[in-house]
Amino acid sequence: MATTTHPRSVTATEALSVVEPGMTVASTSLSAEPTALLHALAARTKDLTGPITLVSGMFLEGYGALSPHLGHDIHLRTWFMPQTLLGDVGLGPHVDFLPLSWVQTYRYVQASSPDVCLIQVSPADDHGFHSVGISASVNKVLAQRAHTVIAQVNPQMPYTCGDTLLHESEFDYIVEHNAPLAPFPHRRPDDIDDVIAGHIVGLIPDGATIQGGIGKVPEAVLKRLATSGHSDLLLTSMLTDAGRELIEAGVCRSDGPAAIVGEIAGSAELYRWVDHESRVNLQPAPETHGLKALSARRRFVSVNSTLEVDLFGQLNSEVVSQGQAGGIGGSVDFMMAGQLDDALSIITLPSTTARGRSRIIPVVDRGLVTAPRTLTQVVVTEQGVADLRGLTVGERAQALLAVAHPDHRDELRAALGTA
């Protein structure tokens, strides 16, 4: 909401001096987190006489600075807990989780009016426009809704194509900070993930719009698609290193963007590659996750991981025994889009945990259901494919039993009578 023609160029400490007790500070996150500004925010809290509220997604490096201040100094509201990706980062009990889908997160930000926004952007072009770079889902609207905008300008943030530009007149303060972007912590697919991916690739038609969520299986699917003989594919939602391989293999569409995504998450090399890369088009969440936008895309297929699925088809994608882990993200948005004509929603998971516990369970506790059974179409484990569409309750259970690990099928059958 800045109205100055030219923002003030200051140090991070000087910029964060605008933060006062009781304010709400919104920050960009993941590899686009403005690390220098978050460190300055942590230092600023030491001088305040009351707490502030920080609103954001998941940080990759920022928790190190912020965690000692959570509770008394900082109240954190977040739509993505880090536990499944990063482990314990010292959040403790001082966090309020926002159970929002990705489109709902955009609407939440759109309706907000934070006092201060911390954002990381590329250097300006010749016309004074900075790019939000690798994260366009909510970052522009986050800045446009804030009363004061502090921009960390980083030469290592790529200038990306699409709806990514903010003019310098929209910033109040600029903090120059040259530093590598934190790589996104993708885990490498293993042999089981590759078997699951092999089942999935056969479900994807030529000309499909492919959405792959965070997880080892979606990465394995994209890697297989690069050599599967498919053609004319379009990537959406998120671009990873495996998505880059798919584009460079010539498997994606050539009559327009090869990828229409809101987030780019991967290696430092991927971040360098997307700089001014016209085949990758970044858009806000309604254009990558919204039903209206996805209904206009051909043969939409989503591939998302989950933690547990029960014999009714209900999903738990966010809660483990230690509590809230990860977030809802776009999975529910994409499961809804799977109900569109010529669309398909695929849910993936290994049949067991690393400790051998079954991930197919009798029933998900009603307080932990991320997605209802009505949205679950196809479930894939290394044991095979369970297509639940058009099946009765009993038939669904039998289909899911068939893709459970053989060591657990008898106990699951026995639980059917009490589930």
Beta strands, then each sheet from edge to edge (+ up, - down):
strand 1: 8-9
strand 2: 24-27
strand 3: 52-56
strand 4: 74-78
strand 5: 95-97
strand 6: 116-121
strand 7: 129-131
strand 8: 148-153
strand 9: 161-162
strand 10: 165-167
strand 11: 173-176
strand 12: 209-212
strand 13: 234-239
strand 14: 259-264
strand 15: 280-282
strand 16: 300-305
strand 17: 308-310
strand 18: 315-316
strand 19: 319-320
strand 20: 323-324
strand 21: 344-348
strand 22: 360-361
strand 23: 378-381
strand 24: 384-387
sheet 1: 1+ 11+ 8+ 6+ 2+ 3+ 4+ 5+
sheet 2: 7+ 10-
sheet 3: 9+ 15+ 14+ 13+ 12+ 16+ 21+ 23+ 24-
sheet 4: 18+ 17- 22-
sheet 5: 19+ 20-
end
